[in-house]
Amino acid sequence: MKPIFIAGPCVIENMDILDEVAKEIVRLNKKYDLDIIFKSSFDKANRTSISSYRGPGMKKGLQMLEDIKSKYELKILTDIHESYQAEPVGKVVDVLQIPAFLCRQTDLLVSAAKNGKIVNIKKAQFLSGDDMRYPVQKVKESGNAQVWLTERGNVYGYNNLAVDFRNLVDMRKYAETVIMDCTHSVQRPGAAGGKTGGNREFIPAMALAAKAFGANGYFFEVHPDPDNALSDGPNMLFLSNLENVITSII
């Protein structure tokens, strides 16, 4: 089976950026016979600072994602933060994503499960891979067997993350699809003066190491100009580098 790829800007900034990223994903899909899923967030509800850019909000953001889906015929993934969002968001997207900090929120998991869409649960920075059996159980016992798990590193304080790739092996016991979030794993949380820093130079190595440990999906936040992005710029991949990283995996 071909690996799953998820790519897109961290947060919705404007339609020009969404269009530029979508066009490149379409090109790569055709060139390499892939089915890359387009990702962007309508709201980043867990920013470090109250003054950080969060996005256009659910109503406007969903319309923008729906436009991308219909215009480019791409599958869409976005995250939800509250239970009531699952139903309206599920009408637009193909994959509902549960943020890492919220992966144990029972009502959120149950509402996502009942929508019937694929539920991608990001592993919390404070949990082990083996701990993820319980979020999976909550989704499956709510009637939805379509569960993906995503590794994104563990926090040890001092504005840093560490990746234990054994988590990928452990999570494969509970979900057939285990994804490596290659960009959030190189974050430096809160290390840039009230916002997240990062080391994007390690992204290609993160992907290859994850492949060695059995990952069958890869998550990349990409941006045409990440140094001027409104969220997570230091750990986002330049859009122009996405093709090289993908070809190294396939």
PADOFI-446735 format. One record per residue (C-alpha): x, y, z; residue in three letters. Coordinates in nm, 4 decimals, always signed. Example, Ala and Ser with C-alpha at 12.3 -4.5 7.8 and 13.67 -1.06 7.14 Angstrom:
- xx / yy / zz / residu
- +1.2300 / -0.4500 / +0.7800 / ALA
- +1.3670 / -0.1060 / +0.7140 / SER
REM end
This chain:
- xx / yy / zz / residu
- +0.0000 / +0.0000 / +0.0000 / MET
- +0.1107 / +0.3540 / -0.0720 / LYS
- +0.1776 / +0.5704 / +0.2318 / PRO
- -0.0717 / +0.8365 / +0.3332 / ILE
- +0.0465 / +1.1950 / +0.2978 / PHE
- -0.1129 / +1.4967 / +0.4648 / ILE
- +0.0092 / +1.8461 / +0.3755 / ALA
- -0.0952 / +2.2064 / +0.3979 / GLY
- -0.0466 / +2.5334 / +0.5850 / PRO
- -0.0826 / +2.5321 / +0.9623 / CYS
- -0.3690 / +2.7784 / +0.9678 / VAL
- -0.5873 / +2.9377 / +0.7012 / ILE
- -0.4409 / +3.2808 / +0.6244 / GLU
- -0.5993 / +3.3665 / +0.2886 / ASN
- -0.7245 / +3.1998 / -0.0296 / MET
- -0.4121 / +3.2846 / -0.2283 / ASP
- -0.1957 / +3.0673 / -0.0029 / ILE
- -0.4537 / +2.7868 / +0.0036 / LEU
- -0.4711 / +2.7921 / -0.3779 / ASP
- -0.0931 / +2.7887 / -0.4166 / GLU
- -0.0519 / +2.4911 / -0.1841 / VAL
- -0.3466 / +2.3046 / -0.3366 / ALA
- -0.2075 / +2.3439 / -0.6899 / LYS
- +0.1239 / +2.1940 / -0.5812 / GLU
- -0.0507 / +1.9031 / -0.4089 / ILE
- -0.2516 / +1.8352 / -0.7251 / VAL
- +0.0694 / +1.8395 / -0.9289 / ARG
- +0.2405 / +1.5935 / -0.6950 / LEU
- -0.0648 / +1.3686 / -0.6849 / ASN
- -0.0652 / +1.3427 / -1.0632 / LYS
- +0.3121 / +1.3079 / -1.1011 / LYS
- +0.3539 / +1.0341 / -0.8402 / TYR
- +0.0044 / +0.8772 / -0.8457 / ASP
- -0.0618 / +0.9821 / -0.4860 / LEU
- -0.3666 / +1.1002 / -0.2935 / ASP
- -0.2196 / +1.3698 / -0.0674 / ILE
- -0.4770 / +1.5032 / +0.1784 / ILE
- -0.4991 / +1.8818 / +0.2089 / PHE
- -0.4728 / +2.0147 / +0.5663 / LYS
- -0.5320 / +2.3541 / +0.7202 / SER
- -0.6967 / +2.4805 / +1.0394 / SER
- -0.9820 / +2.7304 / +1.0617 / PHE
- -0.8973 / +2.8027 / +1.4256 / ASP
- -0.5830 / +2.7459 / +1.6305 / LYS
- -0.7407 / +2.7470 / +1.9740 / ALA
- -0.4245 / +2.6454 / +2.1597 / ASN
- -0.1815 / +2.9234 / +2.0712 / ARG
- +0.0811 / +3.0221 / +2.3261 / THR
- -0.0234 / +3.3885 / +2.3461 / SER
- -0.3682 / +3.5455 / +2.3448 / ILE
- -0.2419 / +3.7857 / +2.0791 / SER
- -0.1396 / +3.5073 / +1.8377 / SER
- -0.3257 / +3.4730 / +1.5079 / TYR
- -0.5910 / +3.2005 / +1.5326 / ARG
- -0.7507 / +3.1890 / +1.1889 / GLY
- -1.0727 / +3.3022 / +1.0183 / PRO
- -1.3064 / +3.1014 / +1.2426 / GLY
- -1.5260 / +2.8018 / +1.1676 / MET
- -1.7901 / +2.9529 / +0.9368 / LYS
- -1.5572 / +3.1362 / +0.7013 / LYS
- -1.2825 / +2.8744 / +0.7316 / GLY
- -1.5105 / +2.5860 / +0.6388 / LEU
- -1.6305 / +2.7753 / +0.3321 / GLN
- -1.2692 / +2.8257 / +0.2244 / MET
- -1.1876 / +2.4572 / +0.2771 / LEU
- -1.5017 / +2.3567 / +0.0876 / GLU
- -1.3918 / +2.5796 / -0.2012 / ASP
- -1.0516 / +2.4066 / -0.2104 / ILE
- -1.2163 / +2.0648 / -0.1995 / LYS
- -1.4525 / +2.1334 / -0.4887 / SER
- -1.2062 / +2.3333 / -0.7003 / LYS
- -0.9156 / +2.0886 / -0.6791 / TYR
- -1.0963 / +1.7622 / -0.5937 / GLU
- -0.8771 / +1.7077 / -0.2906 / LEU
- -0.9558 / +1.5275 / +0.0315 / LYS
- -0.9551 / +1.7618 / +0.3317 / ILE
- -0.8381 / +1.7246 / +0.6917 / LEU
- -0.8893 / +1.9806 / +0.9666 / THR
- -0.8951 / +1.9791 / +1.3440 / ASP
- -1.1782 / +2.0401 / +1.5877 / ILE
- -1.1485 / +2.1645 / +1.9436 / HIS
- -1.5025 / +2.1378 / +2.0763 / GLU
- -1.7715 / +1.8718 / +2.0531 / SER
- -2.0276 / +2.0900 / +1.8759 / TYR
- -1.7857 / +2.1427 / +1.5858 / GLN
- -1.7831 / +1.7772 / +1.4804 / ALA
- -2.1146 / +1.7813 / +1.2937 / GLU
- -2.0719 / +2.0941 / +1.0782 / PRO
- -1.7033 / +2.0272 / +1.0125 / VAL
- -1.7743 / +1.6644 / +0.9235 / GLY
- -2.0073 / +1.7800 / +0.6463 / LYS
- -1.7105 / +1.9369 / +0.4675 / VAL
- -1.3966 / +1.7382 / +0.5488 / VAL
- -1.2904 / +1.3776 / +0.4963 / ASP
- -1.0818 / +1.3446 / +0.8127 / VAL
- -1.1556 / +1.4973 / +1.1522 / LEU
- -0.8395 / +1.5572 / +1.3527 / GLN
- -0.8217 / +1.5627 / +1.7317 / ILE
- -0.5440 / +1.7922 / +1.8600 / PRO
- -0.2786 / +1.6363 / +2.0795 / ALA
- -0.3676 / +1.8349 / +2.3922 / PHE
- -0.7295 / +1.7157 / +2.3592 / LEU
- -0.6810 / +1.3488 / +2.2745 / CYS
- -0.8312 / +1.2287 / +2.6041 / ARG
- -1.1419 / +1.4496 / +2.5846 / GLN
- -1.4161 / +1.1866 / +2.5798 / THR
- -1.7004 / +1.4053 / +2.4519 / ASP
- -1.4830 / +1.5365 / +2.1692 / LEU
- -1.3789 / +1.1861 / +2.0628 / LEU
- -1.7327 / +1.0512 / +2.0811 / VAL
- -1.8799 / +1.3381 / +1.8795 / SER
- -1.6099 / +1.2965 / +1.6142 / ALA
- -1.6704 / +0.9213 / +1.6016 / ALA
- -2.0451 / +0.9585 / +1.5549 / LYS
- -1.9879 / +1.1748 / +1.2493 / ASN
- -1.8751 / +0.8656 / +1.0601 / GLY
- -1.5624 / +1.0216 / +0.9130 / LYS
- -1.2052 / +0.9073 / +0.9670 / ILE
- -1.0819 / +1.0298 / +1.3055 / VAL
- -0.7120 / +1.1134 / +1.3259 / ASN
- -0.6030 / +1.1371 / +1.6894 / ILE
- -0.2735 / +1.3099 / +1.7583 / LYS
- -0.0841 / +1.1593 / +2.0503 / LYS
- -0.0534 / +1.3991 / +2.3411 / ALA
- +0.2910 / +1.5297 / +2.4216 / GLN
- +0.2491 / +1.3848 / +2.7719 / PHE
- +0.1413 / +1.0306 / +2.6735 / LEU
- +0.3186 / +0.7188 / +2.5533 / SER
- +0.2273 / +0.5350 / +2.2367 / GLY
- +0.0791 / +0.2551 / +2.4437 / ASP
- -0.1506 / +0.5020 / +2.6234 / ASP
- -0.3254 / +0.5698 / +2.2927 / MET
- -0.5197 / +0.2454 / +2.3208 / ARG
- -0.7750 / +0.4351 / +2.5300 / TYR
- -0.8591 / +0.7185 / +2.2863 / PRO
- -0.8876 / +0.4539 / +2.0128 / VAL
- -1.1219 / +0.2542 / +2.2321 / GLN
- -1.3430 / +0.5585 / +2.2880 / LYS
- -1.3846 / +0.6122 / +1.9138 / VAL
- -1.4379 / +0.2467 / +1.8275 / LYS
- -1.6874 / +0.1878 / +2.1075 / GLU
- -1.8785 / +0.4904 / +1.9793 / SER
- -1.9348 / +0.3027 / +1.6544 / GLY
- -1.6482 / +0.4159 / +1.4324 / ASN
- -1.3632 / +0.1814 / +1.3396 / ALA
- -1.1893 / +0.4385 / +1.1173 / GLN
- -0.9160 / +0.5589 / +1.3524 / VAL
- -0.5704 / +0.6919 / +1.2680 / TRP
- -0.3020 / +0.7761 / +1.5228 / LEU
- -0.0354 / +1.0434 / +1.4825 / THR
- +0.2958 / +1.0779 / +1.6649 / GLU
- +0.4225 / +1.4328 / +1.7297 / ARG
- +0.6868 / +1.3996 / +2.0011 / GLY
- +0.6913 / +1.4256 / +2.3785 / ASN
- +0.7484 / +1.7375 / +2.5837 / VAL
- +1.0167 / +1.7402 / +2.8493 / TYR
- +1.0057 / +2.1088 / +2.9382 / GLY
- +1.2586 / +2.3787 / +2.8575 / TYR
- +1.0919 / +2.4592 / +2.5235 / ASN
- +1.1832 / +2.1325 / +2.3586 / ASN
- +1.0365 / +1.8072 / +2.2302 / LEU
- +1.1900 / +1.4641 / +2.1964 / ALA
- +1.0684 / +1.1879 / +1.9655 / VAL
- +1.0685 / +0.8290 / +2.0843 / ASP
- +1.0119 / +0.6358 / +1.7628 / PHE
- +0.9122 / +0.3271 / +1.9592 / ARG
- +0.5764 / +0.5022 / +2.0006 / ASN
- +0.5056 / +0.4290 / +1.6337 / LEU
- +0.5530 / +0.0581 / +1.6903 / VAL
- +0.3325 / +0.0632 / +1.9997 / ASP
- +0.0530 / +0.2552 / +1.8266 / MET
- +0.0440 / +0.0092 / +1.5366 / ARG
- -0.1039 / -0.2372 / +1.7875 / LYS
- -0.4164 / -0.0211 / +1.8105 / TYR
- -0.4508 / +0.1415 / +1.4676 / ALA
- -0.3664 / +0.0190 / +1.1187 / GLU
- -0.2703 / +0.3709 / +1.0114 / THR
- +0.0029 / +0.5389 / +1.2150 / VAL
- +0.1225 / +0.8773 / +1.0956 / ILE
- +0.4401 / +1.0688 / +1.1724 / MET
- +0.3837 / +1.4399 / +1.2150 / ASP
- +0.7237 / +1.5382 / +1.0820 / CYS
- +0.6785 / +1.9130 / +1.1300 / THR
- +0.5245 / +1.9475 / +1.4770 / HIS
- +0.7876 / +1.7045 / +1.6017 / SER
- +1.0601 / +1.9625 / +1.5355 / VAL
- +0.8820 / +2.2361 / +1.7290 / GLN
- +1.0394 / +2.4340 / +2.0115 / ARG
- +0.7184 / +2.5072 / +2.2085 / PRO
- +0.7001 / +2.8620 / +2.3387 / GLY
- +1.0650 / +2.9214 / +2.2510 / ALA
- +1.0185 / +3.2243 / +2.0285 / ALA
- +0.8956 / +3.4914 / +2.2659 / GLY
- +0.5349 / +3.3888 / +2.3219 / GLY
- +0.5113 / +3.1711 / +2.0134 / LYS
- +0.6504 / +2.8417 / +1.8901 / THR
- +0.9998 / +2.8067 / +1.7491 / GLY
- +1.1329 / +2.5104 / +1.5559 / GLY
- +1.4081 / +2.3434 / +1.3538 / ASN
- +1.2711 / +2.2643 / +1.0091 / ARG
- +1.6086 / +2.1309 / +0.8915 / GLU
- +1.5334 / +1.8060 / +1.0761 / PHE
- +1.2023 / +1.7386 / +0.8965 / ILE
- +1.3435 / +1.5101 / +0.6209 / PRO
- +1.5300 / +1.2983 / +0.8760 / ALA
- +1.2179 / +1.2706 / +1.0932 / MET
- +1.0302 / +1.1263 / +0.7973 / ALA
- +1.2956 / +0.8676 / +0.7120 / LEU
- +1.3396 / +0.7618 / +1.0751 / ALA
- +0.9629 / +0.7187 / +1.1057 / ALA
- +0.9595 / +0.5031 / +0.7934 / LYS
- +1.2217 / +0.2779 / +0.9503 / ALA
- +0.9968 / +0.2350 / +1.2538 / PHE
- +0.6942 / +0.1370 / +1.0472 / GLY
- +0.4991 / +0.4590 / +0.9943 / ALA
- +0.2588 / +0.4359 / +0.7010 / ASN
- +0.1534 / +0.7986 / +0.6965 / GLY
- +0.3353 / +1.1334 / +0.6992 / TYR
- +0.2090 / +1.4756 / +0.8028 / PHE
- +0.3777 / +1.7929 / +0.6763 / PHE
- +0.2716 / +2.1487 / +0.7411 / GLU
- +0.3916 / +2.3445 / +0.4379 / VAL
- +0.3858 / +2.7083 / +0.3357 / HIS
- +0.5164 / +2.9076 / +0.0369 / PRO
- +0.6965 / +3.1439 / +0.2755 / ASP
- +0.7122 / +2.9897 / +0.6233 / PRO
- +0.9423 / +3.2584 / +0.7598 / ASP
- +0.6514 / +3.5004 / +0.7248 / ASN
- +0.3699 / +3.2587 / +0.8145 / ALA
- +0.1191 / +3.3628 / +1.0790 / LEU
- +0.1482 / +3.0367 / +1.2769 / SER
- +0.4169 / +2.7698 / +1.3262 / ASP
- +0.6482 / +2.9180 / +1.0642 / GLY
- +0.9797 / +2.7927 / +1.2119 / PRO
- +0.8707 / +2.4289 / +1.1995 / ASN
- +0.6888 / +2.4385 / +0.8643 / MET
- +0.8435 / +2.3012 / +0.5475 / LEU
- +0.8939 / +2.5251 / +0.2469 / PHE
- +0.6324 / +2.4244 / -0.0106 / LEU
- +0.9104 / +2.4023 / -0.2700 / SER
- +1.0793 / +2.1284 / -0.0625 / ASN
- +0.7744 / +1.9041 / -0.0254 / LEU
- +0.8437 / +1.7061 / -0.3420 / GLU
- +1.1984 / +1.6136 / -0.2342 / ASN
- +1.0809 / +1.4912 / +0.1050 / VAL
- +0.7994 / +1.2854 / -0.0446 / ILE
- +1.0252 / +1.1238 / -0.3055 / THR
- +1.2737 / +1.0289 / -0.0328 / SER
- +0.9942 / +0.8277 / +0.1311 / ILE
- +0.8413 / +0.6649 / -0.1747 / ILE
REM end
